[in-house]
Amino acid sequence: MYAEYQEQLLTKRIPREDIIFGRAYIIHARNGGVGIARQNSDQIEYTLHRVKFGNHFLFPEVDWADDDNFGTAIPLQLLEDIPSTDESEWLDWLAEMEEKYKEEVKATWPR
């Protein structure tokens, strides 16, 4: 069932060549729902806010199209909200965006 759902998501994804680095997207990913697109060598990563054992930190998720083994992020919607260029502000900003767009993020998962 989940494999079929992933295939549906991939038909809705924003094409890799249309990704704007430094902008935020609603993404379907293993560890988050809002991520800031970044270039890392020849891969696209999305920096996410992640919580683990009560600790909040930034975490990269690789674009689905860039790594057959570890790529989990599927970008689905460009956000109008623009993140700061100061990465030290990203953790709080991403947490705010997760709250603001929680219904849109929730909708990326099968029910």
Secondary structure, 3 states (H helix, E strand, C coil): CHHHHHHHHHHHCCCHHHCCCCCEEEEEECCEEEEEEEEECCEEEEEEEEEECCEEEEEEEEEHHHCCCCEEEEEEEECCCCCCCCHHHHHHHHHHHHHHCHHHHHCCCCC
